[in-house]
Amino acid sequence: MKKKWMVYAKRADFQKISEKFGIDQVTARIIRNRDITGEEEIRRYLKGNLEDLFDRRLLPHIEEAAELVIQKIREGRHIRIVGDYDIDGVCATYILYRGLIRVCGALSSGAVIDYVIPERIRDGYGINRQIIERAADEGVDTILTCDNGIAAIEELAFAKERGLTVIITDHHDVRIEEEAQKELLPPADVIVDPKLAESRYPTDNICGAVVGWKLIGLLYELCGIPEAEWQAFLEFAAVATVGDVMELRGENRIIVKNGLTQLNAGGRNMGLRKLIEACGIAGKPIGAYHIGFVIGPCINAGGRLETAEAALRLFLSDSEKEAEKLAAHLRLLNDERKDMTEAGVREAVNQAEQLYAKDPVLVIYLPDLHESLAGIVAGRIRERFGKPCFVITDAKEGCKGSGRSIEKYHMFQGLCGVSALLSKFGGHPMAAGLSLPRENVDAFRREINRQCSLTEEDFVGTLWIDAAMPLPYISGKLVSELSLLEPFGNGNEKPVFAVKGVRLEGLTVLGKNRNVLKCRATDGSGYSMSAVMFGEADRMKEELSAAALCNIVYYPEINEYNGFRRLQLVISEYQTDRTGG
């Protein structure tokens, strides 16, 4: 994907910030680049703790929800939690289930608490009529949703017809009636969702598990259960926040930072510890990267290939032997998912290059790809070619597809323009899902490209650089200080720096997959540092061997090996100059 390099030019009194908080001016500049301004906001960013979390009572209707739950538990009713099959839904279901069981104990109630998580392929997203029908037939009194429900207007109307009490906890967008511009809400007894128009909560950018966690916090408070027991769920709130790709800003960043601290101190949940062991990262510092790219995919693998209840059983397990077995199974499922994904990506790349290279919108038909992997493959193709991409697979009835977009292409609006060819669709500017008859796939590809107005310039992404920082400025103290800015992720990206006119020498390919290029970076003054790059190492070596000078984008780190610590650059991007001028 082509990228245009841009250096941030946001202004602030960096010297004043540096002196006030005892940090380097480069660190102060990075904080400003993340739009963190004002002394109190900077303090929360650097030192925020659980006391800085927003008041749970600001969530709309949370007190009504808590009072209704307590009433139902006192009456000994049957409450069924209905979750979702992704990492957020699994974590939310775990928090609510464990939390409500504890409340039953505190109130000495014989209320029945159980849960259902829909199966991705059989049930689709969220609550449906079959789940409601089964609940009514089994004597359930109250349905409590988590990470779903706000859009289930018809389904929850049916639940009310069957005489069920319905409490929604969700974080998704509220449907809007376009002509009247008013909210279309399900007929639930109580709705807790920070995206409701009436919400006084300071942010609507929290995941479903955090909404559920806040509800359990209020229930514990009302039932006299110690706050420390509520805080034990913090690691699951953190895992869900990262796994659902929430912005790591404000409250979310505090949750994740402190949740990672708890996890690295041993964690409170045996199943989560066993999953970390199964992934081969026990004993290592667990960061947001490990949640997003190691632990999280294992949790999601159950929901993609089998059932999400596999992960939930792991977290609920009290048997060490059973937990080890379940964790190993999730790890194997994820390995299988990775192999299937790589095969799908290879075929998709081949189609994109051989058949559709000139199309501004890539529509890739992979009939044999597991439908749960379409979005992952579409995202990988979008990243590789810098174009919007739909990946379509065969399903039980017709075809299903998932799309991932670029900033300049509103994917949902694109689908609106070809709605006559689709059976069903929905989504957002950057992602969408669709169903269509198999015979319409080629017509869909032709028509969505005919209506597309993207230009070549739109396919050039922007790489934002925090500062042009010369190599001699890098020190061990600065690198250690940059760790204060962690956890990195969506909305709090890892800092990157740039330097012009360096020579990359001693190029050596490493790794069993030949995906590491080791070298030394030397600037115009002769100052030299060790450096590594990751990717297609043989190709990069060939390109760089013919280059006289390079401009590089990098992140500095401390490399520890055989007891030695030394500074090292991790180069993420480079531009070559074959002339040496």
C-alpha positions in Angstrom: 0.0 0.0 0.0 1.4 3.4 -1.0 1.8 5.9 1.8 2.5 9.6 2.0 4.7 10.5 4.9 3.6 13.4 7.1 5.1 14.8 10.3 2.7 16.1 12.9 2.9 19.9 13.4 0.7 20.3 16.4 1.8 23.1 18.8 2.1 23.3 22.5 4.6 24.6 25.1 6.6 21.3 25.1 9.2 22.7 27.5 6.5 23.6 30.1 4.9 20.1 29.8 8.3 18.5 30.1 9.2 20.4 33.2 5.7 20.0 34.8 5.6 16.2 34.4 9.3 15.4 34.3 9.4 14.0 30.8 11.4 14.5 27.7 10.1 17.1 25.2 9.8 14.4 22.6 7.5 12.5 24.9 5.5 15.7 25.5 5.3 16.2 21.7 3.9 12.6 21.3 1.2 13.3 23.9 0.2 16.4 22.1 0.1 14.5 18.8 -2.5 12.2 20.4 -4.6 15.3 21.2 -4.1 15.0 24.9 -4.1 18.6 26.2 -4.5 20.3 29.6 -2.7 19.4 32.8 -5.5 17.2 34.2 -5.9 15.3 30.9 -2.1 14.7 30.7 -2.0 13.6 34.3 -4.8 11.0 33.7 -2.9 9.9 30.5 0.3 9.3 32.4 -0.9 8.3 35.8 -4.6 7.5 35.6 -5.9 4.8 38.0 -9.3 3.3 38.8 -10.3 6.3 40.8 -10.3 8.3 37.6 -13.0 6.1 36.0 -16.3 7.7 35.2 -19.2 7.4 37.6 -21.1 4.3 36.7 -24.4 6.0 37.5 -24.0 8.3 34.5 -24.8 5.4 32.2 -28.5 5.9 31.1 -31.0 3.8 33.2 -28.3 1.8 34.9 -29.9 2.4 38.3 -33.3 1.2 37.0 -31.5 -1.9 35.5 -29.8 -2.7 38.8 -33.0 -2.3 40.9 -34.9 -4.5 38.5 -32.2 -7.2 38.5 -32.2 -7.2 42.4 -36.0 -7.4 42.4 -35.9 -10.4 40.1 -33.2 -12.1 42.1 -35.0 -11.5 45.4 -38.1 -13.1 43.9 -36.1 -16.1 42.8 -36.7 -15.6 39.1 -34.9 -17.3 36.2 -32.6 -14.8 34.5 -31.0 -15.7 31.2 -28.0 -13.7 29.8 -27.9 -13.5 26.0 -24.4 -12.6 24.8 -22.5 -12.5 21.5 -20.0 -14.9 19.9 -17.0 -12.5 19.7 -14.4 -11.6 22.3 -16.5 -8.7 23.7 -19.6 -10.7 23.9 -17.8 -13.6 25.6 -16.1 -11.4 28.2 -19.4 -9.5 28.8 -21.3 -12.7 29.4 -18.6 -14.0 31.8 -18.7 -10.8 33.8 -22.5 -10.7 34.1 -22.8 -14.4 34.8 -20.2 -14.5 37.6 -21.5 -11.2 38.9 -25.1 -12.2 39.1 -24.2 -15.6 40.7 -22.4 -13.6 43.4 -25.4 -11.3 43.9 -27.6 -14.3 44.3 -25.3 -15.5 47.1 -25.2 -12.1 48.8 -29.1 -12.0 48.8 -29.4 -15.6 49.8 -31.6 -16.1 46.7 -32.4 -19.3 44.8 -32.8 -17.4 41.5 -31.6 -19.3 38.4 -28.9 -17.6 36.4 -27.8 -19.0 33.0 -26.6 -17.9 29.6 -26.9 -18.4 25.9 -24.4 -17.3 23.2 -25.7 -17.5 19.6 -23.8 -19.6 17.1 -22.3 -17.4 14.4 -23.5 -19.5 11.4 -26.6 -21.1 12.7 -28.1 -18.0 14.6 -26.2 -15.0 13.3 -25.5 -11.9 15.4 -27.5 -11.1 18.5 -30.8 -12.4 20.0 -33.3 -14.0 17.7 -36.8 -15.5 17.8 -35.5 -19.1 18.4 -33.6 -18.0 21.5 -36.6 -16.1 22.8 -39.0 -19.0 22.1 -36.7 -21.5 23.9 -36.4 -19.1 26.9 -40.1 -18.7 27.2 -40.7 -22.5 26.9 -38.1 -23.1 29.6 -39.7 -20.8 32.1 -37.2 -17.9 31.9 -38.6 -14.8 33.4 -36.0 -12.2 32.4 -33.6 -11.8 29.4 -30.5 -9.7 30.0 -28.6 -9.0 26.8 -25.0 -8.0 26.6 -23.1 -6.6 23.6 -26.4 -6.8 21.6 -30.0 -6.0 21.7 -30.3 -2.3 20.8 -31.2 -3.1 17.2 -33.4 -6.1 17.9 -36.7 -4.3 17.7 -38.8 -7.0 16.1 -37.2 -9.8 18.1 -37.7 -8.1 21.5 -41.3 -7.1 20.6 -41.8 -10.9 20.3 -40.1 -11.4 23.7 -42.6 -9.0 25.2 -45.5 -10.8 23.5 -44.2 -14.0 25.2 -44.4 -12.2 28.6 -40.6 -11.9 29.2 -39.0 -9.0 31.1 -36.1 -7.6 28.9 -33.1 -5.7 30.1 -30.6 -4.5 27.4 -27.0 -3.7 28.0 -25.3 -2.8 24.8 -22.8 -0.3 23.3 -23.8 -0.3 19.6 -25.5 2.5 17.7 -29.1 3.2 18.1 -31.2 2.9 14.9 -32.7 6.2 13.7 -36.0 6.8 11.9 -34.7 9.0 9.1 -37.8 11.1 8.4 -38.5 12.0 12.0 -34.9 11.8 13.0 -35.9 10.0 16.2 -34.5 6.9 17.9 -36.0 3.6 17.1 -35.7 1.6 20.4 -36.7 -2.0 21.2 -39.6 -2.4 23.6 -37.4 -3.4 26.5 -38.1 -2.8 30.1 -34.7 -1.1 30.6 -32.0 -0.1 28.1 -28.4 0.7 29.3 -26.4 1.9 26.3 -24.0 4.9 26.3 -25.1 5.7 22.7 -28.7 6.7 23.8 -29.3 10.3 23.0 -30.2 11.0 26.6 -26.9 9.5 28.0 -24.9 11.7 30.4 -21.9 9.3 30.3 -18.8 11.3 29.2 -18.0 8.9 26.4 -20.0 6.5 24.2 -16.8 4.7 23.1 -16.8 1.8 25.6 -17.3 -1.9 24.7 -20.2 -4.1 25.8 -18.2 -5.8 28.5 -17.4 -2.5 30.2 -21.1 -1.7 30.2 -21.8 -5.0 31.8 -18.9 -4.5 34.2 -20.3 -1.1 35.3 -23.7 -2.7 35.9 -22.2 -5.4 38.1 -20.2 -2.7 40.0 -23.5 -1.0 40.9 -25.1 -4.3 41.9 -22.2 -5.1 44.1 -22.4 -1.6 45.6 -26.1 -1.9 46.4 -25.7 -5.4 47.8 -22.7 -4.6 50.0 -20.2 -6.7 48.1 -16.7 -5.4 48.4 -15.4 -3.2 45.6 -12.3 -5.4 45.3 -14.4 -8.3 44.1 -15.8 -6.1 41.3 -12.2 -5.0 40.4 -11.3 -8.7 39.9 -13.2 -8.5 36.6 -10.9 -5.7 35.4 -8.7 -8.0 33.3 -11.8 -9.1 31.3 -12.9 -5.5 30.8 -9.4 -4.8 29.5 -9.3 -7.9 27.2 -12.7 -7.0 25.7 -11.7 -3.3 25.2 -8.6 -4.3 23.2 -10.2 -7.2 21.4 -13.2 -5.1 20.3 -10.7 -2.4 19.0 -12.0 0.4 21.1 -10.0 3.6 21.1 -7.4 3.4 23.9 -8.1 6.9 25.1 -9.5 8.3 28.4 -11.3 5.7 30.4 -10.5 2.9 28.0 -6.8 3.4 28.4 -7.1 3.5 32.2 -9.0 0.2 32.1 -6.5 -1.5 29.8 -3.4 -0.2 31.5 -4.6 -1.3 34.9 -6.1 -4.5 33.6 -2.7 -5.4 32.1 -1.0 -4.7 35.4 -3.5 -7.1 37.1 -2.9 -9.7 34.4 0.8 -9.4 34.7 0.6 -9.8 38.5 -0.9 -13.3 37.9 -4.5 -12.4 37.1 -7.6 -13.5 38.9 -8.9 -16.1 36.4 -7.4 -19.6 36.1 -8.8 -20.1 32.6 -7.3 -16.9 31.3 -3.9 -17.9 32.9 -4.1 -21.3 31.2 -4.8 -19.7 27.8 -1.7 -17.5 28.3 0.3 -20.6 29.0 -1.1 -22.4 26.0 -0.1 -19.5 23.8 3.5 -19.8 25.0 3.7 -16.3 26.5 3.5 -17.1 30.3 6.2 -15.3 32.2 6.5 -12.6 29.5 5.1 -9.1 30.1 1.6 -9.2 28.6 0.7 -6.1 26.6 -2.1 -4.9 24.4 -0.4 -6.5 21.4 -0.6 -10.0 23.1 -4.4 -9.5 23.7 -5.0 -8.2 20.1 -2.9 -10.7 18.2 -2.3 -13.8 20.5 -4.9 -14.2 23.2 -7.8 -12.5 21.6 -7.7 -14.5 18.3 -7.8 -17.7 20.4 -10.9 -16.5 22.2 -12.5 -15.6 18.9 -11.5 -18.9 17.3 -14.2 -20.8 19.2 -16.9 -18.5 17.9 -15.6 -18.6 14.4 -15.1 -22.3 13.9 -17.2 -24.0 16.6 -19.0 -22.3 19.5 -18.0 -19.2 21.6 -19.2 -21.2 24.6 -15.9 -23.0 24.5 -14.1 -19.9 25.6 -16.7 -19.1 28.2 -16.4 -22.7 29.7 -12.7 -22.1 29.9 -13.1 -18.9 32.0 -15.8 -20.5 34.2 -13.7 -23.7 34.8 -12.7 -24.4 38.4 -10.7 -27.5 37.3 -7.0 -27.0 36.4 -7.0 -30.1 34.2 -10.2 -29.1 32.4 -8.9 -25.5 31.9 -5.6 -26.8 30.4 -7.6 -29.0 28.0 -10.0 -26.2 27.0 -7.1 -23.7 26.5 -5.1 -26.1 24.4 -8.2 -26.7 22.2 -8.7 -23.0 21.7 -5.1 -22.7 20.7 -5.4 -25.5 18.2 -8.6 -24.0 16.8 -6.8 -20.7 16.3 -3.9 -22.4 14.6 -6.4 -24.0 12.2 -8.1 -20.6 11.7 -4.7 -19.1 10.9 -3.9 -21.8 8.3 -7.3 -21.3 6.7 -6.9 -17.5 6.7 -3.4 -17.7 5.0 -4.8 -20.0 2.3 -7.7 -17.6 1.7 -5.3 -14.6 1.6 -3.1 -16.3 -1.0 -6.0 -17.1 -3.3 -7.4 -13.6 -2.8 -4.1 -12.0 -3.6 -3.9 -14.1 -6.7 -7.3 -13.0 -7.9 -6.6 -9.4 -7.1 -3.4 -9.4 -9.1 -4.4 -11.6 -12.0 -8.1 -10.7 -12.6 -9.0 -7.4 -10.9 -5.9 -5.3 -10.7 -7.6 -2.3 -12.4 -10.8 -2.4 -10.2 -11.0 0.4 -7.6 -13.1 -1.9 -5.4 -11.9 -5.5 -5.1 -14.6 -8.1 -5.0 -13.0 -11.5 -4.3 -15.1 -14.7 -4.5 -13.8 -17.5 -2.4 -16.5 -20.1 -2.4 -14.7 -22.6 -0.1 -13.5 -20.1 2.5 -15.2 -20.4 5.9 -17.7 -17.6 6.1 -16.5 -16.4 9.5 -13.0 -15.6 8.0 -14.3 -13.4 5.2 -13.8 -10.2 7.2 -10.2 -11.1 8.2 -9.2 -11.9 4.6 -10.9 -8.7 3.4 -8.9 -6.6 5.9 -5.6 -8.2 4.9 -6.3 -7.5 1.2 -7.3 -4.0 2.0 -4.0 -3.5 3.8 -2.0 -5.0 1.0 -3.5 -3.1 -2.0 -4.9 0.0 -0.3 -8.3 -0.6 -1.9 -11.7 -1.3 -0.5 -12.3 -5.1 -0.5 -15.3 -7.4 -0.3 -14.7 -11.1 0.2 -17.7 -13.3 -0.7 -18.1 -17.0 0.3 -20.7 -19.7 -0.3 -23.2 -20.1 2.5 -26.2 -22.3 3.3 -28.4 -20.1 1.1 -26.7 -18.2 -1.6 -23.5 -16.2 -0.7 -22.4 -14.1 2.2 -19.6 -11.5 2.3 -17.7 -9.0 4.5 -16.0 -5.8 3.4 -13.3 -3.6 4.8 -12.7 -0.1 3.4 -10.4 2.9 3.2 -10.9 6.4 4.4 -12.0 7.8 1.1 -14.7 5.2 0.4 -18.0 5.0 2.4 -18.7 1.3 2.2 -22.2 1.3 3.4 -23.2 4.0 0.9 -21.5 1.9 -1.8 -23.8 -1.0 -0.9 -26.9 1.2 -0.9 -26.2 2.0 -4.6 -26.3 -1.7 -5.5 -29.0 -2.8 -3.1 -31.1 -4.3 -5.8 -28.5 -7.1 -6.3 -28.4 -7.9 -2.5 -30.6 -10.0 -0.3 -29.4 -8.2 2.8 -26.7 -5.8 3.9 -25.6 -3.5 6.7 -22.5 -1.8 8.0 -20.6 1.4 8.5 -18.2 3.6 6.4 -15.2 1.3 7.1 -16.8 -2.1 7.3 -19.9 -3.9 6.0 -21.6 -7.3 5.7 -23.9 -8.6 2.9 -25.9 -11.5 1.5 -26.7 -12.1 -2.1 -27.7 -14.8 -4.6 -24.8 -16.7 -6.0 -25.7 -15.7 -9.6 -25.4 -12.0 -8.6 -21.7 -12.0 -7.6 -20.3 -11.0 -11.0 -23.0 -8.3 -11.5 -22.3 -7.0 -8.0 -18.6 -6.7 -8.8 -19.3 -4.9 -12.1 -21.9 -2.5 -10.7 -20.2 -1.5 -7.5 -17.1 -0.6 -9.5 -19.1 1.2 -12.2 -20.6 3.5 -9.5 -17.2 4.0 -7.7 -15.6 7.4 -8.1 -12.3 6.7 -6.4 -9.1 8.1 -8.0 -5.5 6.9 -7.8 -4.8 9.6 -5.2 -7.5 8.1 -2.9 -5.5 4.9 -2.7 -2.5 6.6 -1.1 -2.6 6.3 2.6 -1.0 8.7 5.1 1.7 7.7 7.6 1.8 10.2 10.4 5.2 10.6 12.0 5.6 12.0 15.5 8.9 13.7 15.0 12.0 13.9 12.8 14.4 12.6 15.4 18.2 12.1 14.6 19.8 8.9 15.8 22.1 10.5 18.4 19.1 11.8 20.3 18.0 8.3 21.2 19.0 7.1 24.7 18.0 4.3 27.0 16.3 6.8 29.3 14.1 8.0 26.4 13.2 4.5 25.3 12.2 3.6 28.9 10.2 6.8 29.1 8.2 5.9 26.0 6.8 2.9 27.8 4.8 5.4 29.9 2.7 6.0 26.8 1.6 2.3 26.7 -0.7 0.5 26.1 -0.6 1.2 22.4 -3.4 0.5 20.0 -6.4 2.1 18.3 -6.4 5.9 19.1 -3.1 5.7 21.0 -0.8 4.4 18.2 2.8 3.4 18.9 5.0 6.5 18.3 7.1 6.5 15.1 10.1 8.7 14.2 11.9 9.5 11.0 15.4 10.4 9.9 16.7 11.2 6.4 19.9 10.2 4.6 21.0 7.0 6.4 23.0 4.1 5.0 21.7 0.6 5.8 24.7 -1.7 5.7 25.5 -5.3 6.7 22.2 -6.5 5.4 21.5 -10.1 6.7 18.4 -12.2 6.3 17.4 -14.1 9.4 14.5 -16.4 10.6 13.3 -19.8 9.5 10.7 -18.0 7.3 13.3 -15.4 6.1 11.2 -12.6 7.5 13.8 -10.7 9.4 16.4 -8.3 7.9 19.2 -7.2 10.3 21.5 -4.3 9.5 23.2 -1.2 10.8 21.9 2.3 10.2 24.5 5.0 9.8 23.7 8.7 9.5 25.6 11.4 7.7 27.8 12.1 10.7 28.9 8.5 11.0 26.7 7.7 14.0 25.6 4.1 13.8 23.0 1.9 15.4 21.8 -1.7 15.0 18.5 -2.1 13.2 15.9 -4.8 12.2 13.0 -4.9 9.7 10.3 -7.5 9.5 8.6 -8.7 6.3 9.8 -10.0 3.0 13.4 -9.9 4.0 15.0 -11.2 0.7 13.0 -8.6 -1.3 14.0 -5.8 1.1 17.6 -6.8 1.0 17.6 -6.7 -2.8 16.1 -3.2 -2.9 18.3 -1.8 -0.2 21.5 -3.3 -1.6 21.1 -1.1 -4.7 20.3 2.1 -2.6 22.9 4.7 -1.7 20.9 6.4 1.0 17.5 5.9 2.7 14.9 7.8 4.6 13.5 5.6 7.4 10.6 5.5 9.8 11.4 3.7 13.0 10.7 3.0 16.6 13.6 2.7 19.1 13.8 -0.2 21.6 16.1 -1.9 23.9 17.2 -5.3 22.7 18.1 -7.8 25.4 20.1 -10.9 24.4 22.4 -13.1 26.4 22.3 -10.7 29.3 23.3 -7.7 27.2 21.1 -4.7 26.6 21.6 -2.4 23.6 19.6 0.2 21.7 18.1 -0.9 18.4 15.9 0.5 15.7 12.8 -1.3 14.4 12.4 0.1 10.9 8.8 0.0 9.7 9.1 1.9 6.4 11.8 3.1 4.1 12.3 5.2 1.0 15.4 4.5 -1.2 17.6 6.9 -3.1 19.6 5.0 -5.7 21.5 8.1 -6.8 23.0 8.9 -3.4 22.0 12.6 -3.9 
